[in-house]
Amino acid sequence: MPIIKDVTIYDIARVLSISPATVSRGLKDHPGIRTDTKKKIMEAALKMGYQQNTFASNLRRRQTNTIGVIVPRLNSYFMSTVIAGMEKVANSSGYNLIIAQSQESVKKEVAGVNTMFNSRVDGLLVSLAFDTRSIEHYDAFLKKEIPLIFFDRVVEIPNCTSIVIDNRKAGYDATLHLLNEGCRRIVHISGSLNRNVYSDRLEGYKQALQEKDIRFDEALVIQNNLSDQSGAEAAQQILKMNKRPDGIFSSNDTSAVACIRELKQAGISVPDQIAVVGFNNDPISKVIEPNLTTIHYPGEEMGEMAALTLINRLKKLPSTNLNTIVLRHELIIRQSSLKRKIV
């Protein structure tokens, strides 16, 4: 198969019988080129299939106008709202996003980081995978002082800003609500405790129990990947407990909804017998019956803040040196946690 040669400004110049310099300036809408000449140049470029090599131009300027984003999963409502916020801010500032997902694997996260580095992104926005422990794969960015911002699942690195909510307070709020509804034996369904979001929510759960003089029972903490299937399996585990719990606080809505579905199929009344609280305010929280009490996690705002912080860092603005930016969360109370009062 013959190799198709790229069309160059020299080819356009030859067809129009003008200089390559005139073609170059015309393609850049230079004011010194006549309007009719610009039109001829643009029409010829389109007809001949000319493509501007913006990558080479960007390399000369040592800027690609691209921002790398690494997320654990793309099939997550929360992450989709985060990315929407990032894209809104990035595009309005003239940047494009390159997105990769680790699929909760540190090996894929490392590969994604290397791809972003070799693609010469101007900065990187990261939410860590479940099993990431070492952060050596970010050293290349740190050594070249390429801005690195962590969001949601973060790690503390000097000169790197983290965008989070107060997960400990959110876990406390969710658990305290269940306790105030009369629950005394509450299961907590958690993700990987390697990650700040889940370890902090667990600490908030423990704090609320302690304030009500309820002993923490490690047997009531179920750790899994928070998928729909894992939520269903957690419900089956709960149903087999010798002393059945009267409340569930799940670290995401997907797992909480799967729990409610399984419990109802087993004849358990929610919330009368077991009250349930989720996390993230996913749209499925308003589809399940009863509607799910949850923590509103401001995903789009988090994405906007992460992108804005990174772009401000690229512009070397002095107000971008904060180590941690904490966004507000909100407990949204719905029917799944409101136990009926017995008179």
N, C-alpha and C positions, 0 to 999 in steps of 0.2 A: 504494500500500500504506500503510495507516494506521501511524503511529508508536506503538509500544507504550510507554506511560508507566511509568517505574520506580515501584515501590511504596515509599512512604516511611513513617516512623514515624507521621506524621499520619494516613495511611490506616488503619494498624493501630489507632491510638487511636480513630478515628471508629467503626470496626467494633466495638470492645470497650467503647466509651463510657468511656474512661479518658483521662488526660492524656498528651500526647506525652512529657513528662518521665518518667512512670511506664514507658512503653514503652521509652524509651531506657535507663533503669536496669535494667529487666527483661532486656533483650537482653544487657546487660553482667553479668548474674548478680549484681546489687547485693544485699548482705545485708539492706538495708532494705526490700526488696520481698518480700511473702508468697510462699511456694512455689507455692500454687495459682494466684496471679496470674502468676507467671513462666511456669508451664506453659501457661496460656491464651495468653500473649503469644507464646511460642515456637511453639505449635501454629498460631496465626493467621499468624505470619510465614512459616512453612513452607508453609501452605496458599495464601497469597497470593503467594508467590514473592519475598519480600523478600530483598534482597542488601545486606549491610553494605558501606559504602564505606570499606574499610580504607585505600585509597590516599589519600583526602582526610584521613583521620585521621592517617596517617603523615606526610603533608606538614605538618600542623599541628605535629607533634612534631619535624619536620626529620629524620626517620629513616624509612626504608622497610623495614628488616629484610630487604633483598635485597643479595646480593653478585654482582657481574658476573664472568663467567669468559670469557676469549677464548683459544681454542686453535687451532692450525693445522689440525687435522683431527679429526673425531669418529670416523671409521672406523679408528681406531688402537687396538690393544689397550692400549698404554702409556697413551694419553690417557684411555681409558675407566677404567683403574684409578686414575689421578690424580683424575678427576672423582668416582669412587666415594668416595675418601678425603675429598675436599672436602665432598661432600654429607653424609657421616657426621658430620663435625665441625660443619658449618654448621647442619644440622637440629637437632642436640642442643643448640645454643646459640640456637635460635629464629630462624635465618636461612634464607632460600630462595636458590637459585641461579638466575641468568639466564645462559644459555650461548649463545655465538656462536662460529662457526668462520670463520677467515680464508681457509681453503682455499689456504694458502700465498701469498696475495695481499695486498700492503700496502694496496691500495685497499679491499679488503673488511675488512681490519683497522681502517682509519681509520673506515669506516662503522660497524663494530661498536663502536668506542670512543665515537663520537658518540651512538649509540643508548643505550649504557650511561649516558653522562653525562646525556642528556635523560630517561632513566628514573629518574634520581636514585638510583642504587645507592649504598649506604653505603661500598663499597670495590670495588676491581677486582683480579682475579688474571689474569695475562697470561703466555702463552708466545708468543714472536714468530714471525711468518711468515718464510719463506725470504728474501724480498726486502726486508724492512724495514731501512732505513738510518737515515733521520731519525726521531726520536721526538717531533716537535713536536705530534703529535696527542694526546699525553698531557699537554700543558701545562695544559689546563683543569682536570684532576684535581689537578695539582701546585699550581696557583694557589689552588684552593679547599681545599687540604690534605686532599683525599679520599685515604685510604690506598691505595697502589698497590704490589702485590707481584708480582715476576716469578719464574717458576719454569721450570726446564729450559732453555729458550732465553731468555737474560736479557741485560740491558744495565745498565751501571752508571749509576745516577742517585742523587744525594745524597738521603738520608733514605728511600730505597726499598730494602727487603730483597729479596735474591735467594735462591731455594732451588735448590740444584744438587747434583750429585755431582762428584767430582774426575774430570772427563772426560779430562784429560791422563793421570792415573794409570791410568784404566781402559783407555785406548788403549795405554798402555805395557804393562799386564798382558796384554792380548790378544795383542799383537805378540810380547812376550817368550816367551809360551807357545809360539807357532808356531816361534820361533827355537830354543827348547829342544827342540822335537820334530824338529829337523833342517832346517827350512825356511831357505832363504837368498835366495829371490827371492819376495817377498811383495807381492801387490797389495793396495792399500787402496782400498775403495769408500767414498766420502764424500758427504755432503750439501753444502748451500751453505756455503762457508767464510765467509760473512757472519755466520754464527751461531756462538756460542761453543762449543756442544756439538761441532760438527764440526771447527772449527779446533783445539780443544783435543785431540781424539782424534788428529788428524793429528800434532800436536806430540808426543804420547805415542808414536805409531808411529815418528816420526823418532828420538826419544830411545832407544828400544829398539834400533833399527838401529845407532845410533852406538855404543852400549855393546858391540855385537858386532862392531864395526869393519866394518860393511857400509855402503857408500855409498848415500845416498838417491838414488833415481832417480825424477824427476818423472813419467816416462812410466808408472810403475806406480801412479799415483794416478788413479782414475776418479771423476769428480764427476758425480752425477745426482740425481734426486729420491727415490731409494731405494724406488721402487715395485716391485711384482712384475715389471712389464714392463721397468723399467730394470735390474733384477737380471739378467733373462734376456739383455738386450742387453749388459750388462757381461760376462757369461759368453762370449758370442759374440766380443766384443772380445778377451778373454783367450785364447780358442782360436786367434785369428789372429796372436797375438804370435809373432815369430820365435824368441824364446827363451821357452819356456813357463814361467810361474811355478810354484812348488811350494806356495804358500800364499796364502790370501785372508783378509783381515780386513775385514769389512763393518760399516758403522756402524749397521745395523739387521738384524733377523732376517728380515724380509720379503725384502730383497735377497739375503741370504745363502742362504736356502732356494731362491729362484729360480735362483741360481747353481748350487747343487748339482743341482737338477733338470736344468738344461741341460747341465751337465758330464757327468752320468750318461747322458743321452740321446746324447751325443757319444762315449760309450765310455770316458770318463775315470773312473778309480777314485778315490773319495773315502773315506778320506784318503790312500791309498797314493801316488797321483800328485799330488794337490792337496789339502792340508788346509784346512779352512774354519772360521773363527770369526765369530760374529755379535754382536749387541748388543741387549739389552732383555729377554731371557728370555721371549719371546712363546710362547704355547702351541704354535704351529706348530714351535717348535724341538724339541719332543719327538714330533712326528708324522712329520717327514721322516726318511728312512732314508739314511745313518746319522743318529742324533740329533745335534743341533747344539750344539757348544760355544758358550757365549755369556756375556755380562756381565749379571748380574742388576741391573736398574735398579729401585729401590724406588718404583714409581709410586704405590701407595696411600699409603705413608708420606709421599711428597712432597706429595700432595694434602692429607693431614691437616695436615702442618706448615705448608703455605701458608695454609690456611684458619684454623688456630689463630693463626698469626702476625698475620694480618689482623684477626681478631676481638680479639686482645689489643691491637692498635694502636687499634682503635675504642674499647676500654675504657680507653685511655691508660695501660696498664700500663708501668712503667719498664723491664722486661726485653725490650722488643721493638725495640730500637734497633740490632740487629746488621745490618751491611750485607750479609753473606753467611752463609748456613747451608749447610754441606756434609754431605750424607748419605752413608752407606757403600754401596759397590758390592761385588760379589763375582763372581769368575770361576768359572763353572760348567763343568767339563770333561766333555765327552761324546765319543762315538766319532768325530765328524767331523774332529777335529784330531789324533787319536792315530795317528801313522804307525807302521806295523809295523816293528819293528826287524829289520834284515837281519843275519844271523849270518855 
